[in-house]
């Protein structure tokens, strides 16, 4: 349970940091691709945090002799990372709809 909660806390903090960057996107002068990456990072980190929470809940609910099964929850990390990498890669390859002003 402690590992799952710590895992969730770390990725929750990453999500909050990216959310802060999203709120400051005008001041940071993020272009459309950078905005896309920031939004994708928020989602990715929230999904990762939810994996940690799911593991902690499983560890708390199941009988003590099966508590090791909660560790298998982290196999979901590979699914989240694969899907996120694919979707983020597609977004990065799209042309920037808001080209930078060269004047």
C-alpha positions as CSV (number, residue, x, y, z in Angstrom):
1,X,0.0,0.0,0.0
2,X,2.8,2.4,0.9
3,X,4.5,1.9,-2.5
4,X,1.3,2.4,-4.4
5,X,0.5,5.6,-2.5
6,X,4.0,6.9,-3.0
7,X,3.8,6.1,-6.7
8,X,0.5,7.9,-7.0
9,X,1.8,10.9,-5.0
10,X,4.8,11.3,-7.3
11,X,2.9,11.1,-10.5
12,X,0.1,13.3,-9.0
13,X,2.7,15.9,-8.3
14,X,4.0,15.6,-11.9
15,X,0.5,16.1,-13.1
16,X,0.1,19.2,-11.0
17,X,3.4,20.7,-12.3
18,X,2.3,20.2,-15.9
19,X,-1.1,21.7,-15.0
20,X,0.6,24.7,-13.6
21,X,2.6,25.0,-16.9
22,X,-0.7,24.7,-18.8
23,X,-2.2,27.5,-16.8
24,X,0.9,29.7,-17.6
25,X,0.9,28.7,-21.3
26,X,0.6,32.3,-22.6
27,X,3.3,33.6,-20.3
28,X,5.5,30.7,-21.3
29,X,4.6,31.3,-25.0
30,X,3.9,27.7,-25.7
31,X,3.2,26.9,-29.3
32,X,0.5,24.5,-30.4
33,X,2.7,21.4,-30.3
34,X,4.1,22.3,-26.8
35,X,0.5,22.9,-25.6
36,X,-0.4,19.4,-26.9
37,X,2.5,17.8,-25.2
38,X,1.6,19.6,-21.9
39,X,-2.0,18.3,-22.1
40,X,-0.7,14.8,-22.9
41,X,1.7,14.9,-20.0
42,X,-1.1,15.9,-17.6
43,X,-3.2,12.9,-18.8
44,X,-0.3,10.5,-18.7
45,X,0.7,11.5,-15.2
46,X,-2.9,11.2,-14.0
47,X,-3.2,7.8,-15.5
48,X,0.1,6.7,-13.9
49,X,-1.1,8.1,-10.5
50,X,-4.3,6.1,-10.9
51,X,-2.3,2.9,-11.4
52,X,-0.6,3.5,-8.0
53,X,-3.9,4.2,-6.4
54,X,-5.4,1.0,-7.9
55,X,-2.5,-1.0,-6.6
56,X,-2.9,0.5,-3.1
57,X,-6.6,-0.3,-3.1
58,X,-6.0,-3.9,-4.2
59,X,-3.3,-4.3,-1.5
60,X,-5.7,-3.0,1.1
61,X,-8.7,-5.1,0.0
62,X,-7.4,-8.6,-0.8
63,X,-6.4,-11.1,1.8
64,X,-2.9,-10.8,3.2
65,X,-1.6,-14.0,1.6
66,X,-2.5,-12.7,-1.9
67,X,-1.2,-9.1,-1.3
68,X,1.6,-9.6,-3.8
69,X,-1.0,-9.7,-6.5
70,X,-1.2,-5.9,-6.2
71,X,2.2,-5.7,-7.8
72,X,0.8,-7.0,-11.1
73,X,-1.2,-3.8,-11.4
74,X,2.1,-2.1,-12.5
75,X,1.9,-4.1,-15.8
76,X,-0.6,-1.4,-16.7
77,X,2.3,1.0,-16.9
78,X,3.5,-0.6,-20.1
79,X,0.0,-0.1,-21.7
80,X,-0.2,3.5,-20.6
81,X,3.3,4.3,-21.8
82,X,2.8,2.6,-25.1
83,X,-0.5,4.3,-25.9
84,X,0.7,7.7,-24.7
85,X,3.9,7.4,-26.7
86,X,1.9,6.5,-29.8
87,X,-0.6,9.4,-29.4
88,X,2.0,11.9,-28.4
89,X,4.1,10.9,-31.4
90,X,1.2,11.4,-33.7
91,X,0.5,14.9,-32.2
92,X,4.2,15.9,-32.5
93,X,4.2,15.0,-36.2
94,X,1.3,17.2,-37.0
95,X,2.2,20.6,-38.5
96,X,2.1,23.5,-36.1
97,X,-1.2,25.2,-36.9
98,X,0.0,28.5,-35.3
99,X,3.4,29.2,-36.9
100,X,5.6,31.6,-35.0
101,X,5.7,35.2,-36.1
102,X,9.1,35.8,-37.8
103,X,8.8,39.6,-37.8
